[in-house]
Amino acid sequence: VEDSHIVQTSEGAQEMAPRSSADADEVLRELGATLRMSEAEAAELVSEGPSEDQTMIINMGPQHPSTHGVLRLMLELEGESVLRTKPVIGYLHTGMEKTGETLTYLQGATNVTRMDYASPLFNELVFSMTTEKLLGIDEDIPERAQWIRMLLTEVNRITSHLLFLATNGMDIGAVSMMLYGWRDREEGLRVLEAITGLRMNHNFIRPGGVAADLPDGWRDTVLRFLDGLPESLDEYDVLLTGQPIYRERLQGVGVITPEEAIALGATGPILRSTGIAWDLRRDMPYLRYEDVEFDVVVGTYGDCFDRYAIRLNEVRESIRIVRQVLDQMPKGDYRIQDKKVTPPPRARIDESMEALIHHFKIFTEGFKVPEGEAYCAVESPRGELGCYIVSDGTAKPYRMHIRGPSFVNLQTLPHMMRGGLIADAVAVISSVDPIMGEVDR
């Protein structure tokens, strides 16, 4: 089989080099395994395919604006048709999991919040829930703290999906959608800033509860944001959903089957676009999601249009959830009253030597966590976001691993791009909605 592959030269440049016969046999085995066919069938498929002088391998990214960060794709093309795709990651090289093993559990939230920077509160939530599980206090978190967490993460889900709608419109050529989506997302970030003090990377959800109680006027601030969204979403429907060019660019493009999505571990809107109604908020409830009503939005065809429509309608469902949170928000403590885990109120430091000592020890040494291991998962805007921590009994994790949905979902790109055009590749990447800070964590 005549084929070619990319090799690395001593200067670091890439060039094409012929494959040996052993390499060709390996390619046939890999191709057969991928397409579920015998080696002979794979050889016949390759012999019928284009020869090496008809195909070309190009890089898309890591600096390409449509790769949504430092994602590099190696595309094998025949004309403008994509034959094969290989995602290449690692350009952000932040090493946050290893960094997390050098920080105390109290400091950990400042680290993980920077992974998926489009929805940082979900990172803080899953880290805090895992830490609480190790401490054995997961059942003791105050009701008010749980409802505040729900309020913040659902507002964050809205801002994340608005970011998707904005960038998806830009990628397809609807530049005005970028302006409108960005405008409405800004209002959501102002809500988060009013409550947490920051627009992004909040460090607000912490083991034991949240950093502070809701400020005065928070309810009116949230309601103003919610009241303005339905009209904007209806405008998006007019601008995009029924637009012939937009539909032509997305319908039937980047199709993935339910079997492929499950085999590849895809979750979130990618999995739900195939018709599988899997949502951790409903199927494995956490916080107080069993006390609110919402629908799990699913698609039918598993294409880019389904993934767009799911996120648009998930914004509507999140609005519905937040309104129920406003109605049911209980009174009480916003964090657990355990002196070994929770620092004392600032006012107490001037009055009590014991409070001063507790404050000093928690912020310098941290709190010790019993030996053991724990895994928790939440439904982030991109899918199942999981956190696995191993404790050795000290104040720092022995091992921390994050199951980033963006990382897992990138596996679907080669399947969804095969046989499409380069222009379709842009639409497919956008529909996956990857955040590279989470991929290269």
N, C-alpha and C positions, 0 to 999 in steps of 0.2 A: 504494500500500500504506500503510495507516494503521498507524504504529508509533510508538514513543517511545524516547528514549535519555536517559542521564544527562548533564547538563552541569554545569560548575563555575561557580558564581556568584562575584561579586567578593568576597563575604564568606566564600567557601570552603565554603558549604553546597551540598548537592546537590539538584537539582530535576528534574522531568520536563519535557521540551520536545519539541514535535512535530518530526518529521523532514521535510525537504524531499523532493521527488520524486527529486532526485539521490541523496540519502542512501538512499532506498528502493531505488533501482536497485543501489547499492553493497551493500546488505544482501542483495539477491537473489543477486548474484554470489558474495558470501562464503558464503551458505548453500548455493548450488549446488555450489561448490567443496568445501565441507566434507562434504556428503552425497553427492558424486559424482553430481550430476544437472544437467540443463540449467536455464537461467534460467527457462524457461517452466514446467518441473516445480516449481521452487522457488516461483514465484509462485502456482501452484495449491495447493501445500502451505500457503503462508502464508495464502491466502484461505480455506482450509478450517479453519485454526487459530483459536484464540481471538482475539477482538478486544482492543484495548488496555484496554477497561474491564473485561475479565475477568482480566487478568494484573496482577502486581505485582512490582516489583523491590525486593528487600530486601538488606541487608548482613548477612552472617554473619561475625563477626569485625571487626577484628583482635583484639578482647579476648575472644572467645568461648572458653571452656575446651576445647571439643572441636575447635578448629582447631590444637591442638598447637603453640602459639606465636603469633606475630603474623602469622598468615595471614588475609587478608580474601577472602571469596568474595562476588561479586555474583550473586545467584540470581534468575532470572525465574520466578515461580511462577504456576501456575493452581490455585487452592486450595492443597493441600499437595503438588502434583506439581511437580517441577523441570523446566522446559522448557529453560533455558539456564544455564550456569555460566561465570563469568569469574574465575579466580584473580587476585588483586592482591597483589603482593609488594613488598618494599623497605622495610618498616617497621623492620627491625633495623639497616639501613644501617651495617654494620661496616666495609666496605671493606678486607677482609683481603688481597685480591690486590694492591691498590695499596700497602698497608702493607708487604707482603712485598718490594716493590721498594726499600724504604728500610732493610731489615735485611740483615745479612750472612747467608751460608748457615748459619753456626753458630747465629745467632739465629732463623732462619726457623722452626724446629720449635716454638718457643714461640708463634708466631703461628698457624700452621696447625692446631695441636692444638685450638684453640678454635672451629673451624668446625663440624664435626659433633661436638658435645660429648657425645653419647651413645656415640660410638665414636672417641675422640680418637686412639688409637694407630694407627688406619688412616690418618689424616691425616699423622701423623708418618712412617709407613712410606712412603707414596707420595712425599712430599716428599724423603725421604732417598734413595730409590731413584733418583729423577730426578736429584738432585744427584750421586750416585755415577756415574750414566751419563755425565753431562757431564764428570766428572773422569776417566773411563776406569778406574775402580776397581771397577766393579760385579761383575766376575768374581773379585775378590780379597778380597771380604768373608769373614771367617773363618766356618767351618762353625758354630761354637758361636753366633756372633752371629745367624746366619740361623735357627737352631732356637729361640733365645730370642725372636726376633721372631715366629715362628710361635706359640709358646706364649702370648705376650702378646696377640696379635691374636685368637686363637681364644677365649681367656677373655673378651676384650672383646666378641667376637661374641655369646657366651652372655649377658653382662650386658645388651647392647643388645636382644637378642630377649626377654629377661625383662622389660625395660622396656616393650616393645611388648605383651607378653601382659598385663601389669598395666594399662596404659592402655587397651588394647582392651577388656578386661573392664569397666573403669569406664565407657567410652563406651557400651557396650551395656546397662549397668545391673547388671553383676555386680560389685558393690562389693567383695565379699570377695576377688575375683581381684586387685584392686589391692593389697590387704594382703599376699597370699601372694607375688605376683610381686615386690613391693618388698622383702619379707623375703629372698627368695632372691638377688635382685640385690645386696643389701647384702653378702652373703657373697662374691660375686664381686668386688665393689669392695675388700673387705678383702684378697683375694688380690693384686690389683693394687697396693694400698697397701703390702703387705708386700714386694713386689719392687721397685716404682718409687719408693716414698716418698709417693705421692699417689693419691687416689681417682680424680681426673679431671685432664685437662690436664697430662699427665705430663712432657712434654719428655724422654722416656727413650730413644726410638728416634731416633738422630741420624745424620747422614752419616758413614759409616765403621763403623757398628755400633750398639752401645747404650751408655748412659751408664755403667753399672756391671755387674759380674758378678752372678749370682744369689746371694742371701744364704743364710746357713746356715738349714737347715730349710725351704727353699722347696718341696721335693718333698712333704713331709708336709702343708704348707699347701694345696698344689694338690689333693692326693689327698682331703683332708677335704672340700673343696668339691665335687669330682667325685662322691664317694661319696654325698653327700646329695641330689644332683640327680635321679637316676632316680625315686626315690619321689615327689618333688614333681611331676615331669612326669606321672607316672601319676595323681596327684591332680588335676592340671589337666585331664587327659583326662576324668575322671569329672565334674568340675565344669562343664566347658564343652563338650567335643566331643560328648557324647551328650545334652546338655541341649536339650529340644525348643524352648524359647523362643530360645535362643542360635542354634540351627541355622536357625530360621525367620527370624531377623534378618539372617543372613549368606548363606545359600544362595540362589543366583540373583540376588544383589544386587551391583551394581557390576561387571557382566560386561564383560570386554574380550577381543577376539579376538586370536589370534597375529599376524595381519596388522596390526591397529591398534597393538599393542604394539611391533612392529618399526618401523613407520612413525613412531611417536612417540619412538623412541629409548629406550623403557623397558628397564630392566635389573633384575637382582635378583629378589626374590620375585614382583614384578608380572609380569615376563616368564616366569618359570618356572611361574607359576600357569596359564598358557595351554598348558602342555605342552611348551614349548621348553626343553630341558636345556642352558642356557648358563650356565657358571660359570667365571670366569677362573682359579680355582685348578686346575681340571682341563683346560680348553681352551687356556689360555695360561699354563702354570705359572710361578710365580715362587717365591722362597725355596726350600724343599725339599718342596713339595707333591707332586712326583712320587714322593717316597719314602714317602708315607703313603697308606693306603687309606680312602676315604670315598665315599659315594653322593651324587649330585646329586638333591635332592628336587624333584619336579615335581608340578603339579596337572593337572586335566583340563578344568575348566569356566571358569577365569579369573575366578572370583568372589571375594567377600570371604572366604568360608569356606576356599577353597583357599589364599589368602594367609596366613590364620591357621594352617592346618595345616602349611604349608611351614615357617613360622618355628618352630613347636613342634618339628617333627622335625629342623630344622637344628640346634637345641640338642643333640639326641641325637648328630648327626653330629660336632658340634664336640667333644663329650665324647670321642667315639671318636678324633678326631684328637689331642686333648691327651694322652690316655693313650699313644698311639704316640710322641708327642714326649718324654714322660717316659722311655720305654724306650730311645729312640735318642739322647738328648741327648749330644753328644760333649764331650770336654774340649778345652781350648785357649783362644785369645784371644777376648775378647768384643768387640773392636774392632780395626780395621786398624792395624798398627804403622807408620804413615807420619807422620813428625814434622811434615810440612807441613799435615796435615789433623787429626791426633789430638793433643790436648794431652797433655803428659807427666803421669805419675802425681804426685799431690800430694807424696809423699815425696821425689821427685827434685828438687823445687823448692828444698828446703833444702840439697841436696848439690851441685847443678850450676848454674853460671851460664848455660850453654847451655840447660838445661831451663827456667830462669826466663825467659830471653829468648823462647823458643818459646811458653811459656805466655802471656806478656804480649802478644806479637804476634797470636796466634790469637784471644785474647779481646778485643782492642782493634780490630785491623784486619780480622780474619777471614782466610780463605784464598782465594786467587784461583782462579777456575774458568776453564778455556780457553773461547774463543769457540765458540759453537755453540748448538744447540737440541736438546731431548730431551723425550719424552713417555713416561710410565710409568703403568700402571693396575693397581689391585688390586681384589679382590672385597670390598667393604665390606658390612655387614649390609643396606644399602639398594640395592646394585647396583654398577655400575662407577664407581669413584672414580679419576679421572685427574688427573695433574699435568703441565702443560706449562711449561717454563722456557726462556727465551732468555737466554744469557749473552753479555756484551760484553767478557769477559776480566777483569772486576773482581771484587771480593769480594762484590758484591750482584747479584741477578738484574736484568737489564734489563727483563724482562717475565715475569710469572707468571700463569698461568690455571689454575683448578681446574675440572675437570668434576665437578660435584657431582650425584650421582644423585638426591638429593631435589629439586633444581631441575628436572632433566629429567623426573622422574616426575610432577611436578605437572601436566604437560601432559595426563596421562591423565584428570584429574578431570572435565572437561566431558563426555568420552565415557562415563565410567562412571556419571555422575550423571543423564544425560538420561533422563527418563521415570520416575525414581524419586521417592520421597517425601523430605521434609525429614529425617525420622528416618533414612532410608537414607543421606543425605548425611553424617551423623555417622559411620556405619559405614564408608563409602567412604574418607573422609579418614583414619580410623584405620588402615584396611588399607593405605594408601599409606605410612604411617609416616614422614612428612616431618620433618626437623629444620631449623628455620628459620634457624639459624646457618649451615648449609651453603647454604641457598637464597639468603640475602642476604649471602653472603661478600664 
